[in-house]
Amino acid sequence: MTIKAKALQIIENTAKKIPVVNRLLEKKYDKLLAEIEKSAKPYKDSKSFPSIPENGIDREKILKTMADFQQREEDKWKDGFVSGAVYHGDNEHIDFLNKIVALNSQSNPLHSDVWPSTGKYEAEIVSMTANMMNRQATSEKDDVCGVVSSGGTESIMLAMKTYRDWALDKKGIKKPEMIVPTTAHAAFDKSSQYFGIKIRHAAVDENYQAIVQEVKKAVNKNTIVIVGSAPTFPHGIIDPIEEMSGIALKHKIGFHVDACLGGFVLPWAEKLGHDVPKFDFRLPGVTSMSADTHKYGYAVKGTSVVLYRNLELRHYQFYTTSDWPGGLYFSPTFAGSRPGSLSAACWATLLSVGENGYLEATKKIMETANKIKKAIEDIPELYILGNPLWVISFGSNELDIYKVLDAMAHRQWSLNGLHMPSALHIAITLRHAQNGVAERFINDLKESVAEVKTQPKAKGGMAPVYGLAASLPFRGVVGDLLKRYLDILYKV
């Protein structure tokens, strides 16, 4: 039998097995989704409103209902049990931002003539962020600029759309491709799907950094942009930005630094003396960056900043139309109407925290991270992936790490489960820098590891879900499971 015939036979045999596998998975799905629904829908005891009520409900009753929900949810993050999610959380800071949001609740940047204050806020947010990213190190022909977006995903997608349109106009590239490390944020894959940009994934090394040689090999005539992370979301590792951006510079293509997670930590960590490689506009090959003000910038959700090395590049992001019967229409981001209150609160945050505030916060986060890293290294059954600064991922060669995730959940901790390889991570925030929180985490982690060692067959929790997702070779099957999870979230 020829190699081709053997290959066809394997494909045929596999195809025959798929319906049987699908039926077995369907049963497993139903059981898993039933478990998931319990945690995703904790308010089944409260009244639902599938239709608009005939008569309006008393405002005080609505406020009380929402206050009850808020109290139940606040208990999860206030004492530092959650990885990331809430990055500041101090009562005085929250109260201050709530006042700012209330003052600006009606503002809409789409109507710049009615609310010109929002334009001032956003311009200054971009300028402050650009200066933090060493705008002053660029050449005279550059003019680092940007916009305020709704979050990291939008910032990333705006940048990828910009490179697609720039490459078509300037280089005539009709089949655009981007080179993205496997550890980069999923928003790049989302951009690929939405904007028809082929994605070439570059492998990472044993330290979970993008392999420069793999990036170099992936460049071709259709490459429009290379991506690097500072740091990656899964493992908290900074890619070799300088070397990767050098490749982009040589080939005269874009290079985007995703600093959504680290943009408001790394500049201050560097000033504090931590080993932070160059990752910003000091590198001539860096043509755009994304940094989330609503993470370690401590603004309210959701604001982020996307920066470009020059005005010409930013113009490919903007949308304008001059022949619509409704008049002249233009918008800087995907949204038309936007909540100006969020930009106002972001501006107020940057002003009120100040450089010294960011330095102090970063110092606390780094000290807490070092304490937790040391403790994890001292647990023989666990190991840390790579050499992270404050986003710490850890796995195990001896235990089912997802069972450790469940054991930690039973102790109130909400950690992130990771795949390929199976691991967990905790993104250290100011919530974890509170007195006693790091010690509680360390103690609970030791207890959880001991529990999994003695009870390795414990059932329930998220371990089966993560285990199934990690073991299935057909990623489309996992995607179907996630879509059904989203269906649950929208179920009344």
Phi, psi and omega per residue, in radians:
M1 nan 2.353 -3.136
T2 -1.285 2.871 3.113
I3 -1.065 -0.699 3.140
K4 -1.095 -0.750 -3.140
A5 -1.121 -0.724 3.104
K6 -1.071 -0.748 -3.136
A7 -1.086 -0.742 3.131
L8 -1.124 -0.646 3.135
Q9 -1.165 -0.724 3.113
I10 -1.084 -0.771 3.135
I11 -1.082 -0.739 -3.133
E12 -1.119 -0.786 3.131
N13 -1.107 -0.700 3.123
T14 -1.119 -0.741 -3.125
A15 -1.059 -0.638 3.130
K16 -1.165 -0.542 -3.094
K17 -1.397 -0.435 -3.016
I18 -1.008 -0.800 3.129
P19 -1.032 -0.688 3.133
V20 -1.140 -0.791 3.126
V21 -1.061 -0.736 -3.118
N22 -1.087 -0.697 3.133
R23 -1.138 -0.720 3.115
L24 -1.139 -0.710 3.134
L25 -1.164 -0.616 -3.130
E26 -1.015 -0.766 3.127
K27 -1.141 -0.705 3.141
K28 -1.172 -0.676 3.100
Y29 -0.965 -0.926 -3.049
D30 -0.991 -0.723 -3.141
K31 -1.171 -0.793 -3.139
L32 -1.131 -0.744 -3.106
L33 -1.174 -0.552 3.062
A34 -1.109 -0.704 3.090
E35 -1.138 -0.768 -3.104
I36 -1.115 -0.695 -3.080
E37 -1.068 -0.567 3.135
K38 -1.054 -0.752 -3.119
S39 -1.441 -0.526 -3.105
A40 -1.361 -0.371 -3.100
K41 -2.190 1.213 -3.087
P42 -1.400 -0.101 -3.042
Y43 -1.837 0.512 -3.137
K44 -1.166 -0.316 3.138
D45 -1.382 -0.203 -3.139
S46 -1.668 2.797 -3.087
K47 -1.177 2.375 3.096
S48 -1.744 2.737 -3.128
F49 -2.295 1.404 3.123
P50 -1.218 -0.360 3.106
S51 -2.292 2.758 3.092
I52 -1.103 2.249 -3.113
P53 -1.103 2.553 -3.103
E54 -1.068 -0.772 3.104
N55 -1.995 2.414 -3.132
G56 -1.026 2.467 3.140
I57 -1.489 2.514 -3.138
D58 -0.932 2.308 -3.071
R59 -1.063 -0.647 -3.138
E60 -1.123 -0.648 3.099
K61 -1.135 -0.724 3.126
I62 -1.106 -0.780 3.140
L63 -1.076 -0.689 -3.142
K64 -1.151 -0.743 3.122
T65 -1.033 -0.816 -3.113
M66 -1.202 -0.595 3.098
A67 -1.146 -0.642 3.088
D68 -1.122 -0.780 3.097
F69 -1.051 -0.816 -3.095
Q70 -1.055 -0.698 -3.123
Q71 -1.148 -0.743 3.133
R72 -1.111 -0.654 -3.095
E73 -1.411 -0.588 3.140
E74 -1.095 -0.604 -3.136
D75 -1.037 -0.413 -3.113
K76 -1.284 -0.597 -3.019
W77 -1.962 -0.392 -3.001
K78 -1.031 -0.681 -3.084
D79 -1.610 0.238 3.024
G80 1.466 0.487 -3.132
F81 -1.541 -0.096 -3.016
V82 -1.935 2.406 3.033
S83 -1.321 2.171 -3.138
G84 1.048 -2.392 3.043
A85 1.179 -1.114 3.079
V86 -2.031 2.030 -2.940
Y87 -1.702 -0.353 3.096
H88 -2.076 -1.425 2.965
G89 1.473 0.040 3.107
D90 -1.225 2.420 -3.057
N91 -1.018 -0.767 -3.128
E92 -1.106 -0.714 3.122
H93 -1.119 -0.777 3.139
I94 -1.107 -0.784 -3.132
D95 -1.078 -0.714 3.115
F96 -1.070 -0.827 -3.120
L97 -1.178 -0.615 3.101
N98 -1.089 -0.649 3.102
K99 -1.148 -0.711 3.119
I100 -1.099 -0.780 3.136
V101 -1.080 -0.751 3.141
A102 -1.098 -0.710 3.141
L103 -1.097 -0.526 -3.040
N104 -1.981 0.381 -2.995
S105 -1.092 -0.406 -3.084
Q106 -1.707 -0.132 -3.018
S107 -1.285 2.589 -3.092
N108 -2.534 1.963 -3.113
P109 -1.026 -0.336 3.113
L110 -1.057 -0.571 3.137
H111 -1.778 1.284 -3.036
S112 -1.141 -0.398 3.119
D113 -1.325 -0.475 -3.126
V114 -1.492 -0.665 -3.120
W115 -2.154 1.184 -3.140
P116 -1.136 -0.321 3.122
S117 -1.083 -0.613 -3.135
T118 -1.127 -0.650 3.076
G119 -1.078 -0.703 3.079
K120 -1.087 -0.817 -3.122
Y121 -1.023 -0.855 -3.046
E122 -1.192 -0.696 3.121
A123 -1.065 -0.714 -3.109
E124 -1.323 -0.572 3.038
I125 -1.047 -0.831 3.139
V126 -1.085 -0.779 -3.123
S127 -1.111 -0.783 3.135
M128 -1.083 -0.733 -3.139
T129 -1.187 -0.711 3.133
A130 -1.100 -0.725 3.116
N131 -1.157 -0.633 3.076
M132 -1.099 -0.536 3.139
M133 -1.617 0.389 3.033
N134 1.132 0.785 3.030
R135 -0.954 -0.624 -3.071
Q136 -1.137 -0.257 -3.131
A137 -1.487 -0.093 -3.100
T138 -1.409 2.903 -3.111
S139 -1.333 2.969 -3.095
E140 -1.101 -0.529 -3.115
K141 -1.327 -0.261 3.122
D142 -1.553 2.697 3.090
D143 -2.603 1.447 -3.040
V144 -0.980 2.256 -3.053
C145 -2.501 -3.086 3.128
G146 3.052 -2.889 3.083
V147 -2.512 2.893 3.022
V148 -1.688 2.248 3.139
S149 -2.005 -3.052 -3.090
S150 -1.504 -0.167 -3.113
G151 2.885 3.117 -3.071
G152 -1.065 -0.703 -3.139
T153 -1.074 -0.775 3.129
E154 -1.160 -0.705 3.115
S155 -1.012 -0.799 -3.141
I156 -1.132 -0.788 -3.098
M157 -1.179 -0.627 3.074
L158 -1.071 -0.763 -3.135
A159 -1.118 -0.747 -3.119
M160 -1.182 -0.666 3.068
K161 -1.113 -0.673 3.127
T162 -1.083 -0.805 3.136
Y163 -1.153 -0.637 3.108
R164 -1.040 -0.842 -3.079
D165 -1.256 -0.634 3.088
W166 -1.087 -0.793 -3.096
A167 -1.170 -0.617 3.104
L168 -1.163 -0.771 -3.078
D169 -1.269 -0.799 -3.023
K170 -1.527 -0.521 -3.051
K171 -2.113 -0.113 3.139
G172 1.232 0.411 -3.119
I173 -1.391 2.022 -3.103
K174 -1.783 -0.229 3.084
K175 -2.150 1.250 -3.004
P176 -1.180 2.571 3.085
E177 -2.325 2.603 3.027
M178 -2.207 2.578 3.137
I179 -1.849 2.071 -2.994
V180 -2.335 2.188 3.074
P181 -1.041 2.635 -3.107
T182 -1.081 -0.400 -3.101
T183 -1.582 -0.038 -3.140
A184 -1.166 2.850 -3.078
H185 -1.094 2.590 -3.129
A186 -1.091 -0.292 3.135
A187 -1.090 -0.430 3.092
F188 -1.253 -0.680 3.054
D189 -1.157 -0.625 3.101
K190 -1.121 -0.725 3.086
S191 -1.074 -0.708 3.109
S192 -1.005 -0.798 -3.116
Q193 -1.187 -0.773 -3.057
Y194 -1.263 -0.654 -2.965
F195 -1.920 0.121 3.082
G196 1.140 0.640 3.092
I197 -1.809 2.113 3.125
K198 -1.173 2.349 -3.123
I199 -1.864 2.264 3.046
R200 -1.935 2.017 -3.109
H201 -1.507 2.257 3.076
A202 -1.684 2.389 -3.120
A203 -1.239 2.821 3.073
V204 -1.999 2.770 -3.109
D205 -1.546 -2.953 -3.099
E206 -1.161 -0.277 3.080
N207 -1.711 0.128 3.095
Y208 1.168 0.481 2.994
Q209 -1.761 2.593 3.077
A210 -1.028 2.417 3.117
I211 -1.456 1.995 -3.056
V212 -0.987 -0.719 -3.117
Q213 -1.110 -0.631 3.110
E214 -1.162 -0.686 3.102
V215 -1.102 -0.796 -3.114
K216 -1.045 -0.739 -3.106
K217 -1.206 -0.477 -3.049
A218 -1.388 -0.281 -3.106
V219 -1.177 2.330 3.061
N220 -2.544 -3.024 -3.036
K221 -1.144 -0.313 -3.127
N222 -1.733 -0.005 -3.118
T223 -1.214 2.235 3.141
I224 -1.909 -0.443 -3.076
V225 -2.783 2.558 2.986
I226 -1.973 2.563 -3.080
V227 -2.112 2.446 2.998
G228 -2.365 2.677 -3.095
S229 -1.972 2.503 3.126
A230 -2.461 1.422 -0.079
P231 -1.752 -3.081 3.056
T232 -1.264 2.610 3.087
F233 -1.164 -0.801 -3.041
P234 -1.117 -0.813 -2.941
H235 -2.055 -0.064 3.119
G236 1.194 0.519 -3.063
I237 -1.836 2.371 3.088
I238 -1.514 2.166 3.091
D239 -1.144 2.845 3.079
P240 -1.275 1.284 -3.000
I241 -1.027 -0.751 -3.073
E242 -1.065 -0.827 -3.130
E243 -1.174 -0.729 -3.111
M244 -1.175 -0.731 3.139
S245 -1.180 -0.501 3.074
G246 -1.107 -0.643 3.097
I247 -1.122 -0.777 3.135
A248 -1.093 -0.738 3.139
L249 -1.074 -0.750 -3.136
K250 -1.067 -0.697 -3.083
H251 -1.607 0.032 3.127
K252 0.988 0.834 3.072
I253 -2.159 2.991 -3.099
G254 -1.291 2.699 2.989
F255 -2.396 2.090 -3.112
H256 -1.898 2.220 3.041
V257 -1.712 2.024 3.056
D258 -1.492 1.682 3.078
A259 -1.916 0.536 3.127
C260 -0.965 -0.778 -3.104
L261 -1.409 -0.676 -2.990
G262 -1.849 -0.042 -3.038
G263 -0.998 -0.591 -3.116
F264 -1.824 0.358 3.023
V265 -2.129 -0.874 -3.017
L266 -1.012 -0.747 3.126
P267 -1.052 -0.648 -3.122
W268 -1.377 -0.638 3.083
A269 -1.083 -0.677 3.106
E270 -1.100 -0.749 3.126
K271 -1.137 -0.486 3.134
L272 -1.432 -0.043 3.067
G273 1.715 0.114 3.103
H274 -1.315 2.716 -3.097
D275 -1.368 1.588 -3.132
V276 -2.031 1.990 3.120
P277 -1.202 2.765 3.089
K278 -1.054 2.351 -3.098
F279 -2.479 0.030 -2.974
D280 -2.062 -2.675 -3.030
F281 -1.264 0.001 2.963
R282 -1.148 -0.431 3.110
L283 -1.556 2.081 -3.053
P284 -1.089 -0.377 -3.138
G285 -1.401 -0.243 3.140
V286 -1.339 2.054 -3.108
T287 -1.886 -0.264 3.075
S288 -2.745 2.773 3.132
M289 -2.546 2.718 2.986
S290 -2.234 2.398 -3.129
A291 -2.529 2.247 -3.067
D292 -1.568 1.985 3.050
T293 -1.231 -0.413 -3.089
H294 -1.535 0.075 3.005
K295 -1.763 -1.833 -3.095
Y296 -1.394 0.069 2.955
G297 -1.430 -0.257 3.026
Y298 1.227 0.339 3.022
A299 -1.446 2.980 3.103
V300 -1.300 2.753 3.044
K301 -1.224 2.453 -0.077
G302 -2.207 2.125 3.008
T303 -2.423 2.563 3.098
S304 -2.621 2.910 3.105
V305 -2.198 2.326 2.974
V306 -1.973 2.244 -3.074
L307 -1.986 2.551 3.065
Y308 -2.202 2.628 -3.113
R309 -1.159 -0.455 -3.125
N310 -2.642 2.893 -3.103
L311 -1.145 -0.638 -3.106
E312 -1.017 -0.772 -3.135
L313 -1.148 -0.734 -3.135
R314 -1.072 -0.535 -3.115
H315 -1.056 -0.465 3.113
Y316 -1.278 -0.225 3.083
Q317 -1.479 -0.645 -3.026
F318 -1.116 2.614 3.032
Y319 -2.008 2.276 3.059
T320 -2.422 2.601 2.979
T321 -2.492 2.366 -3.075
S322 -2.013 0.032 -3.089
D323 -2.174 0.496 3.095
W324 -1.577 2.365 3.138
P325 -1.016 -0.381 3.140
G326 -1.371 -0.012 3.120
G327 1.938 -2.971 3.105
L328 -1.311 2.254 -3.100
Y329 -2.251 2.371 3.117
F330 -2.709 2.562 3.087
S331 -2.642 2.510 -3.096
P332 -1.398 -0.443 -3.068
T333 -2.198 -2.951 -3.100
F334 -1.190 -0.651 -3.091
A335 -1.319 2.685 2.959
G336 -1.576 -1.522 3.029
S337 -1.167 2.435 3.124
R338 -2.436 2.677 3.114
P339 -1.340 1.807 3.117
G340 -1.104 -0.368 3.138
S341 -1.070 -0.586 -3.130
L342 -1.231 -0.674 3.095
S343 -1.182 -0.675 3.100
A344 -1.079 -0.763 -3.134
A345 -1.176 -0.608 3.103
C346 -1.129 -0.837 3.112
W347 -1.008 -0.809 -3.135
A348 -1.095 -0.620 3.130
T349 -1.124 -0.875 -3.112
L350 -1.042 -0.674 3.139
L351 -1.244 -0.715 -3.050
S352 -1.336 -0.582 3.129
V353 -1.325 -0.873 3.116
G354 1.215 2.949 -3.112
E355 -1.005 -0.790 -3.101
N356 -1.132 -0.603 3.095
G357 -1.149 -0.719 3.111
Y358 -1.193 -0.663 3.091
L359 -1.100 -0.777 -3.131
E360 -1.132 -0.752 3.138
A361 -1.109 -0.768 -3.131
T362 -1.131 -0.666 3.103
K363 -1.044 -0.787 3.134
K364 -1.116 -0.752 -3.119
I365 -1.110 -0.783 -3.119
M366 -1.149 -0.694 3.117
E367 -1.120 -0.738 3.115
T368 -1.139 -0.751 3.136
A369 -1.075 -0.741 -3.136
N370 -1.097 -0.663 3.124
K371 -1.133 -0.756 -3.116
I372 -1.250 -0.691 3.097
K373 -1.041 -0.795 -3.135
K374 -1.043 -0.736 -3.122
A375 -1.154 -0.712 3.128
I376 -1.133 -0.723 3.116
E377 -1.070 -0.471 -3.124
D378 -1.472 -0.093 3.089
I379 -1.634 1.927 -2.996
P380 -1.012 -0.532 -3.074
E381 -1.384 -0.164 -3.075
L382 -2.014 2.762 3.004
Y383 -2.505 2.630 3.119
I384 -1.605 2.402 3.129
L385 -1.474 2.085 3.106
G386 1.215 -2.700 -3.118
N387 -2.257 1.307 -3.042
P388 -1.377 2.852 3.076
L389 -1.608 -1.042 -3.092
W390 -2.389 -0.160 3.008
V391 -1.780 1.857 -2.904
I392 -1.881 2.037 3.063
S393 -1.856 2.491 -3.120
F394 -2.535 2.577 -3.132
G395 -2.320 -2.956 -3.134
S396 -2.615 2.434 3.030
N397 -1.633 -0.089 -3.053
E398 -1.998 -0.483 -3.036
L399 -2.118 2.803 2.963
D400 -1.317 1.848 -3.035
I401 -1.113 -0.444 3.128
Y402 -1.283 -0.436 3.031
K403 -1.260 -0.568 3.028
V404 -1.124 -0.681 3.075
L405 -1.003 -0.797 3.126
D406 -1.147 -0.735 3.132
A407 -1.084 -0.655 3.078
M408 -1.204 -0.629 3.111
A409 -1.104 -0.644 3.092
H410 -1.130 -0.366 3.092
R411 -1.738 0.335 3.044
Q412 1.460 -0.072 -3.082
W413 -1.364 2.384 3.073
S414 -1.982 1.730 -3.122
L415 -1.886 2.907 3.131
N416 -1.660 2.261 3.026
G417 -1.515 2.396 -3.110
L418 -2.074 2.771 3.099
H419 -2.131 2.745 2.980
M420 0.893 1.144 0.116
P421 -1.581 2.904 3.104
S422 -1.128 2.210 -3.093
A423 -2.856 3.050 3.026
L424 -2.170 2.793 2.970
H425 -2.509 2.733 3.018
I426 -2.240 2.200 3.059
A427 -1.663 1.957 -3.056
I428 -1.257 2.306 3.099
T429 -2.230 -3.114 3.086
L430 -1.118 -0.386 3.078
R431 -1.113 -0.629 -3.120
H432 -1.404 -0.271 -3.130
A433 -1.463 -0.029 3.077
Q434 -1.172 2.699 -3.129
N435 -0.970 2.210 3.008
G436 1.517 -0.206 -3.056
V437 -1.226 -0.787 3.137
A438 -1.068 -0.730 3.136
E439 -1.111 -0.686 3.117
R440 -1.150 -0.737 3.115
F441 -1.044 -0.823 -3.108
I442 -1.078 -0.791 -3.136
N443 -1.123 -0.773 3.140
D444 -1.151 -0.608 3.117
L445 -1.180 -0.731 3.092
K446 -1.078 -0.763 3.123
E447 -1.127 -0.694 -3.128
S448 -1.139 -0.753 3.098
V449 -1.079 -0.769 3.125
A450 -1.099 -0.675 -3.138
E451 -1.144 -0.769 -3.132
V452 -1.168 -0.585 3.096
K453 -1.116 -0.669 -3.088
T454 -1.561 -0.398 -3.123
Q455 -2.272 1.098 -3.044
P456 -1.187 -0.285 -3.085
K457 -1.789 0.291 3.124
A458 -1.017 2.402 -3.066
K459 -1.833 2.955 3.091
G460 1.547 -3.075 3.122
G461 1.303 -2.855 -3.089
M462 -1.586 -0.152 -3.104
A463 -0.947 -0.784 3.131
P464 -1.097 -0.622 -3.135
V465 -1.156 -0.896 3.125
Y466 -1.117 -0.681 3.139
G467 -1.102 -0.741 3.127
L468 -1.125 -0.817 -3.115
A469 -1.086 -0.621 -3.110
A470 -1.308 -0.468 -3.009
S471 -1.678 -0.353 -3.076
L472 -1.289 2.215 3.128
P473 -1.324 -0.434 -3.115
F474 -1.577 1.764 -3.058
R475 -1.176 -0.420 3.090
G476 -1.108 -0.558 3.112
V477 -1.146 -0.734 3.111
V478 -1.127 -0.718 3.111
G479 -1.045 -0.649 3.110
D480 -1.128 -0.694 3.107
L481 -1.070 -0.730 -3.130
L482 -1.177 -0.628 3.096
K483 -1.141 -0.655 3.123
R484 -1.223 -0.525 3.035
Y485 -1.119 -0.753 3.110
L486 -1.099 -0.617 3.061
D487 -1.031 -0.687 3.135
I488 -1.070 -0.746 -3.098
L489 -1.061 -0.551 -3.124
Y490 -1.668 0.201 -3.136
K491 -1.483 2.232 3.137
V492 -1.519 nan nan
